[in-house]
Amino acid sequence: MTQARAVLAGTGVCVPPLKVDNPMLSRIIETSDDWVRERSGIVTRYYVERGVASSDLGAEAARAALADAGAGVEEVDYLVCATMTPDHYFPGTGTLIQQKLGLRPLPALDIRQQCAGFAYGLQVVDALIRGGAARTVLLVGTDVHTSLMPFSDRTFEVLHGRDPGPLSDEDFQWNSKFRHLLVLFGDAAGAMVFRAQEDDGRGILASALYGDGNHRNILYVPGGGSARRPFVSCEMIKAAETVPMMDGKAVFKLAVTRMPEVTQEVLQRCGYGMKDLDLVIMHQANLRINEKAQQIMGLPDSKVFNNIQKYGNTTSATLPLAFHEARQAGMAPEGSLVAFTALGAGLHWGSVLMRV
């Protein structure tokens, strides 16, 4: 009997309604449109309203993916959720998405590999279906970065133009301390539905994933965890220790080397080379990173899709969001060989190869 493969059945996304461009950010942070575009390529990003959580976006993206797949909720027998901004410390976000979708009780797995979370999720889906543990798997990547932003309530009101401003100098300078991070991120979710099918050449073919804690200090959140006592405190918040810290130069250097290397590795495992790829979807952290990685891989523009310009870095959502739009644009028809590659905090990185 031919071993089953995890074959893509549908995709869906959820983007919140509040569009934030670079000039809007200059109301609350010392920045400019030119400054942000030059360093990251980002033009706009989207934010949720207060009270909208990762599970809300994830459930909407999942509904869209199920509809695209023509799948009813009763078909799903496993849910995998990648997020670094869970609704709560516990329980996990997966069961909250399950409840909001009206799914029956089923296994709901949360994974935490930050910007590489969705790539890891693809490997989990592949293992579940190949191993016979599931036949229809829903994979969701969802993040609400505004929950990590150290803004006052009034800052958000001035940002969205509901308060004419200006901010106090104290608030403006506080916000500006974190501009190298805050200009990068947006909120969004993406989802994919996979079905078990006999091997006809399509499906998730292989993955190459890595984790290395030796690089943990280049991108991490110092406060809010079991390494500290208490887990979180007013002092941590006042010192912005619950806000991510990033060594941008180190991240850039690692991303532009590791993503091409691991993509080449996963291709070789399957007997392919770069020239055989029809499309590469890279994690959307910084357009300059992706442009350099594309150059190293020797790929033409026709085989690479970026949308960070529109959405910013949406962490777990970047891979499904970019692939969904590339698919809509006709860049991933049935039979296409697609590589998904990402690098994120941990350090986690990897590539997954799929025949659509």
N, C-alpha and C positions, 0 to 999 in steps of 0.2 A: 504493500500500500504506500502511495506517495505521501511524504510528510507534508502536513499543512503548513502554509506560510501566512504571515500577517499581511493581508492585502488591504490597501487603503480603499475605504468605501465612501468617505465624505469628509468635508472640512467646514469649519465655521469660525466666525470671529465675533468679538464684541468690543466696540470702541466707545468710550463714554462721550457725552455730548459737548463737554466744555473744552473748546479749542483754545490753546494758549500759544501765541506766537512770541518770537523773541522781543519785539518792542513791548509787549505786555509785561514780560519778565523784567524789563528795565524800569518798570514802575516800583518794583520791590527789591531789586538786586542791582548792584553796580555792574551793568553789562550792556551789551548792544547787539543788534542783529549781526553786524559784521564780526564781532568777537566770537559769537557762538558758531556762526556758519564756518568761519575759518578753522576753528579747532575741532569741530565735530560734524559739520555738514547739516546739522539739525535746523529746521526752519519752524516747525510747529510740533506740538505734542498735545495730548488730550488728558484731562483730569476728571475724576469723579467728583460728584457733590459729596459733602460731608455725610457720613452714614452709609455710603455704598462700599461694600466689602469685596474682597477677592472672590468669595463664593458667588456673589451676585453676578459679577462679570463672567465668571467661569460657567455658571449655569446657563447664561444667555448664549455664550459661544457654543456650549454643548448642545443646546436645543437646535441651533443653526446647523451644526455638523450632523446631528441625527436626521434632520429634515433633508439635508443634502444627500445623505446615504440612503434615504428612504427607509430608515430603521425606526421601529417603534421602541418605546422605553422598555418593553418587556423582553426585547432581544438582548439587551446589554447584560452581560454576566460578570463584568469586572470593570472597575473605574480606577484610573491612575491619575493623580493630580500633582503637578509640579508647581510649587510656589515658594517664595521666600518671604511673603507678606501674608501669613495666614490670618484668618479672622480673629483667632484667639491663640494664646499659647498652646492650649489644647481645648477641645478636640481638634483633630485635623480638619482641613478644609474639604477633603474628599467626601466625607459623610454629609457635610452641609450642602454640597452640590447634589449629592444623591437625593437628599430630602427635597430640595427645591425643584428638582426635575421630576419628582414623583416616581423615582425608581424603586423597585422592590429592595428589601435588604440584600446586600451583596458585598463582596470584598471591595473595600475602598482604600487604596494605598496612597499615602502622601510621601513625596520624595523631595529632598532639599539639596539640590546641587546648583542653586542660584541661576546664573545665566546659562549654565549648561544643563539645566533641569529637564528641558523638553527632549534634548538628545538622549539623556539617560532614560527618560520615559519611553522613547522609541525602542531602546534595547529591552526594557522590561516587558513591553507589549509583545515584542518578538518572542521572548522567552516564554511568556504565558501561553501564547497560541501554539508555538512549536511543541511545548511540553504538554499540551492538552488540558491545561488548567482553565482555559476560557476559549470561547469561540467568537464572541463579539466584545471588543474592548473599546472603551471610551477613554481617550487620553486628553487631558486638559492642562493647559499652561496659563496661569493667571496671576497677575500682580497689580497691586495698588500702591505705587510708590509714594503717593501723596501722604500716606500714613506715616512715612519715615521723615517727611520734611518738617524741620523745626520752626514752622511758621506760626505766628499768632493768628487768631481768628480774623483780626482786622487785616492782616497781610493778605489773606485769601480774598477778602472783600475788595481791597484795593486792586489786587491782581485782576479780578474779573470785572472791575469797573462799577461794582455796586456801591462802592465808597469812593468819592472823588479824590481822596488822598490830599496831600502826600502823607507817607508814613513818617513817623518820628525818626530823627536821625539815629536814635538807638536801635530801633527795629531794622532800619535800612542797613546799618553796618553789621548787625547780627546776621541778617539774611545773606549779606554779601560775603561773609566768611566762608560760606559753603557753595559759592557760585560754580566752582569747577565741577561739582557734583549735581547740583539742583537743576542746572540748565539741560542736563542730559536725559532726565527720566520722564516717562509718561506712564499712564495707566492703560491696561488693555488685557484681553484674554483671547486665546485661540484654542481650538479643539480639533481632534481628528477621530474618526471612527474606523476601526480595523475589524475585518472579518477573517475567520479561518477559511482558507480555500486550498484546494489541491495545487501543488506546485506547477504553475504554468509559466514560470519565469518572472512573474510579478511578485511584489511584496517587499518586505524588509529583508535585505540580502545578508548584511553583515554590519558589525559595529566595532569600533575601536575607541575605548573610553579609558580615561586615566584620572587619578586623583593624587595630589602631592601636597601635604601639609607644610612642606618646607617654604612654600610661598604664601602662607596664610596671611602674613602681615601686610601684603601689598593691597589687599582689599578685604576689609572686615569691619565689624561693628564691635568696638571695645567693651561697651556696657550692655547690660541686659542679658544675663546668662548665668549658668551655674559656676563659672569661674570666679564670680564675684558674690559677696554676701553683704546685703541682700541681693536677690536676683536683679532688682531694679530699685533705684532710689531717687529722691528729688535732686540730690547732688549730682548724680549721673546725668539727669536730664538737663540741669542747669549748665553743666559742663559740655553738653552736646555729645556725650559718650554713647548715646543711642542713635547717633547719626553715622552712616558709613564713612570710613576713612579709605582713601585710595591714593596709591602711588601711580599716577597716570602713565608716567614714562615706563615703569616696569610692566604694567599691564599691556601697554602698546607693544613693547619688545617681545613679550611672551606670546601675545595673540598672533602677531604677524609671522611668527616662526612655528608655533605649535599647531595652529589650524591647518596650514598647508601640509605640514609633515604628517599629521594624523589622517588627513584626507587622502594623501598618497598611499598611506599604509592600508587603509580600508579598501581602496581600489585594488591594490596589489593582491590582497587576500582573495579577491574574487576574479583575478586574472584580467583586470582592466587597468587602463592608464588615464591620465587627465583628459586626453583627447576623446575618450569614450563618453565622458560626461555630457549630458544635455543641459544640466542646470546645477548650480551650487547655491544653496541658501545658507548664508553665514549669519551668526548671531549679530544682531543690529545694535552694537554698543557705540560705535564711532565710525563714521563713513571713511575717515582717513585710514583706520585699521583695515577695513574691508578692501579699500582701493589698493593698499600695499600688499595684502594677502592675495588678491586677485593677480597682481603683477607677478608675485612669486610663483603662483600656480600656472601662470602663462595662459590665462583664460580670456577670451574676448568678452566684451560687454554683453553680447547676445546670450551668454551662458551664466550670467550672474544677475541676481535681482536684489536690489536694496530699496527699503522704504523707511529707513531711519530718518530721512529728511522730513517725513510727514508725521511720524509717531514718536520719535526719540527711542530711547532704550526702554523696552517694556519687559525686560528680563525673561521670564519663562514663556512669555507670549510672543517673543520676536520670531522664532522659527515658524510656528504655525501661522502667524499673521502674514509674514512675508511669503510663505509658500501659498497661502490662500489667494493672495493678490496676484502672484505669479501665475497660478493656475487659471485665475479669471482672465488674465491677459493672454492666455493661450501658450504660455511658455513651458507647460508641463502636461502635454497630452498623454494619453495612455501609451505605455511603452517607454516613456522617458526614463533615463537613468539620472537620478537626483541624489546629490550628497547634501546632508545637513551637518554643519559643523559649528562648534561653539566653544568658548572658553569663558570661565567665570570663577568667582571667588571659591576658595577652598584649598588649593587651586584645583578646579575640575575642568577637563577639556575632552574633546572627542569628536568623532565623525560617525555618521550612520549612512549607509548606502541603501537606497530603495529604488525599485523599479515600479513606476506608477501603473 
